């Protein structure tokens, strides 16, 4: 399990580096995004991964690991937006952004550790295609929750789906790094 801890942290560090640098370049322009817009951004990335997997070719430079990193970062944006509410033009200090990023990564990692305990790291035997499909399924669930005015009867909410999306994407990055999945 300590290997998973280290691999998880390493995968997230690469994502966080990109996130913080883009925050310094662009500010927090993402604060204007409503939940459906965040979902659509992740959807585009997950669908691109699936298309590359199916066609086994690509024409644009961003590779599959880059797309999984983008998925993680947009899911964290989604969590921050859910908590902050009221999407608007608002500039947040980098320190506040980093604190929020760390908070949600810690929550997602703790969720992963709990599930890993119960599932015995079953994700290590999953295909990259499954991770892309599961992410797409979670996004469709979020869309349905939004159509239901954010309410569920017995199911997890939007936040739990974002957390699962983060963890599926981290698992994909770990397995790519180990050479078990194609990049």
C-alpha positions as CSV (number, residue, x, y, z in Angstrom):
1,X,0.0,0.0,0.0
2,X,2.9,2.4,0.6
3,X,3.8,2.0,-3.1
4,X,0.3,3.1,-4.0
5,X,0.6,6.1,-1.6
6,X,3.9,7.2,-3.2
7,X,2.6,6.6,-6.8
8,X,-0.6,8.5,-6.1
9,X,1.4,11.5,-4.7
10,X,3.7,11.4,-7.6
11,X,0.9,11.4,-10.1
12,X,-0.9,14.2,-8.3
13,X,2.3,16.3,-8.0
14,X,2.6,16.4,-11.8
15,X,-1.1,17.5,-12.1
16,X,-0.7,20.1,-9.3
17,X,2.4,21.6,-10.9
18,X,0.5,22.1,-14.1
19,X,-2.5,23.5,-12.2
20,X,-0.5,26.0,-10.2
21,X,1.5,27.2,-13.3
22,X,-1.7,27.7,-15.3
23,X,-3.2,29.6,-12.3
24,X,-0.2,31.9,-12.4
25,X,-0.5,32.3,-16.2
26,X,-4.3,32.6,-16.5
27,X,-5.5,33.4,-13.0
28,X,-8.7,31.8,-11.9
29,X,-10.7,32.3,-15.1
30,X,-12.2,28.9,-14.3
31,X,-14.3,30.5,-11.5
32,X,-16.8,31.4,-14.2
33,X,-17.5,27.7,-15.0
34,X,-20.8,26.3,-13.9
35,X,-21.0,22.6,-13.0
36,X,-22.2,21.5,-16.5
37,X,-19.3,23.4,-18.1
38,X,-16.8,21.6,-15.9
39,X,-18.5,18.3,-16.7
40,X,-18.3,19.1,-20.4
41,X,-14.6,19.9,-20.2
42,X,-13.9,16.5,-18.5
43,X,-16.2,14.8,-21.0
44,X,-14.3,16.2,-24.0
45,X,-11.0,14.9,-22.5
46,X,-12.4,11.5,-21.6
47,X,-14.0,11.1,-25.0
48,X,-10.7,12.1,-26.7
49,X,-8.9,9.4,-24.7
50,X,-11.5,6.8,-25.8
51,X,-11.2,7.9,-29.4
52,X,-7.4,7.6,-29.3
53,X,-7.8,4.2,-27.7
54,X,-10.2,3.0,-30.4
55,X,-8.4,4.5,-33.4
56,X,-4.9,3.8,-32.0
57,X,-3.8,7.1,-33.6
58,X,-3.9,10.8,-32.8
59,X,-3.3,14.0,-34.7
60,X,-2.9,16.5,-31.9
61,X,0.1,16.5,-29.6
62,X,-1.5,16.1,-26.2
63,X,-1.1,12.5,-25.3
64,X,-3.3,10.2,-23.1
65,X,-1.4,11.0,-19.9
66,X,-1.9,14.7,-20.5
67,X,-5.6,14.2,-20.9
68,X,-5.9,12.2,-17.7
69,X,-4.0,15.0,-15.9
70,X,-6.5,17.5,-17.3
71,X,-9.3,15.3,-16.1
72,X,-7.9,15.4,-12.6
73,X,-7.5,19.1,-12.6
74,X,-10.9,19.8,-14.0
75,X,-12.5,17.4,-11.4
76,X,-10.7,19.4,-8.7
77,X,-12.0,22.6,-10.2
78,X,-15.4,21.0,-10.0
79,X,-15.1,20.3,-6.3
80,X,-13.8,23.8,-5.6
81,X,-16.7,25.3,-7.6
82,X,-19.3,23.1,-5.7
83,X,-18.0,24.4,-2.4
84,X,-17.6,28.0,-3.4
85,X,-20.9,28.1,-5.3
86,X,-22.0,31.1,-7.4
87,X,-19.6,30.8,-10.4
88,X,-18.4,34.3,-11.2
89,X,-15.6,36.4,-12.5
90,X,-13.4,36.3,-9.5
91,X,-9.7,36.3,-9.0
92,X,-8.4,34.0,-6.2
93,X,-4.9,34.3,-4.8
94,X,-2.7,31.4,-5.8
95,X,-2.3,30.5,-2.1
96,X,-6.1,30.0,-1.7
97,X,-6.2,27.9,-4.9
98,X,-3.3,25.7,-3.7
99,X,-5.0,25.2,-0.3
100,X,-8.2,24.1,-2.0
101,X,-6.3,21.9,-4.4
102,X,-4.5,20.2,-1.5
103,X,-7.8,19.8,0.5
104,X,-9.6,18.0,-2.3
105,X,-6.6,15.9,-3.3
106,X,-6.3,14.7,0.4
107,X,-10.0,13.9,0.4
108,X,-9.8,12.0,-2.8
109,X,-6.7,10.1,-1.7
110,X,-8.3,9.2,1.7
111,X,-11.3,7.9,-0.2
112,X,-9.0,5.9,-2.5
113,X,-7.2,4.4,0.5
114,X,-10.5,3.3,2.1
115,X,-11.8,1.8,-1.1
116,X,-8.4,0.1,-1.7
117,X,-8.7,-1.5,1.7
118,X,-12.0,-3.1,0.8
119,X,-11.3,-3.9,-2.9
120,X,-7.7,-5.0,-2.5
121,X,-6.3,-2.7,-5.3
122,X,-8.5,-4.4,-7.9
123,X,-7.8,-1.3,-10.1
124,X,-4.3,-2.7,-10.8
125,X,-5.9,-5.3,-13.0
126,X,-8.2,-3.0,-14.9
127,X,-7.7,-1.7,-18.5
128,X,-7.1,1.8,-19.5
129,X,-10.3,1.6,-21.6
130,X,-12.3,0.8,-18.4
131,X,-10.9,3.9,-16.7
132,X,-12.0,6.1,-19.6
133,X,-15.4,4.4,-19.7
134,X,-16.0,4.7,-16.0
135,X,-15.1,8.4,-16.1
136,X,-17.6,8.9,-18.9
137,X,-20.2,7.0,-16.9
138,X,-19.6,9.2,-13.8
139,X,-20.0,12.3,-16.0
140,X,-23.3,11.1,-17.4
141,X,-24.4,10.5,-13.8
142,X,-23.5,14.0,-12.9
143,X,-25.5,15.3,-15.9
144,X,-28.5,13.3,-14.7
145,X,-28.1,14.7,-11.1
146,X,-28.1,18.2,-12.6
147,X,-31.3,17.4,-14.5
148,X,-32.7,16.3,-11.2
149,X,-31.9,19.8,-9.7
150,X,-28.9,18.3,-7.9
151,X,-30.9,15.8,-5.9
152,X,-30.5,12.1,-5.6
153,X,-32.8,9.5,-4.0
154,X,-30.2,7.0,-2.8
155,X,-27.2,7.7,-4.9
156,X,-23.9,9.6,-4.3
157,X,-23.9,13.2,-5.2
158,X,-21.9,15.2,-7.7
159,X,-18.9,15.6,-5.3
160,X,-18.5,11.8,-4.9
161,X,-18.6,11.3,-8.6
162,X,-15.8,13.9,-9.0
163,X,-13.7,12.1,-6.4
164,X,-14.1,8.8,-8.3
165,X,-13.1,10.5,-11.5
166,X,-10.0,11.9,-9.9
167,X,-9.1,8.4,-8.6
168,X,-9.7,6.6,-11.9
169,X,-7.5,9.1,-13.7
170,X,-4.8,8.8,-11.1
171,X,-4.9,5.0,-11.4
172,X,-4.6,5.3,-15.2
173,X,-1.5,7.5,-14.7
174,X,0.1,5.1,-12.3
175,X,-0.4,2.1,-14.6
176,X,0.9,4.2,-17.6
177,X,4.0,5.1,-15.5
178,X,4.5,1.4,-14.7
179,X,4.3,0.6,-18.4
180,X,1.2,-1.6,-18.0
181,X,-0.9,0.8,-20.2
182,X,0.0,2.6,-23.3
183,X,0.7,6.3,-23.2
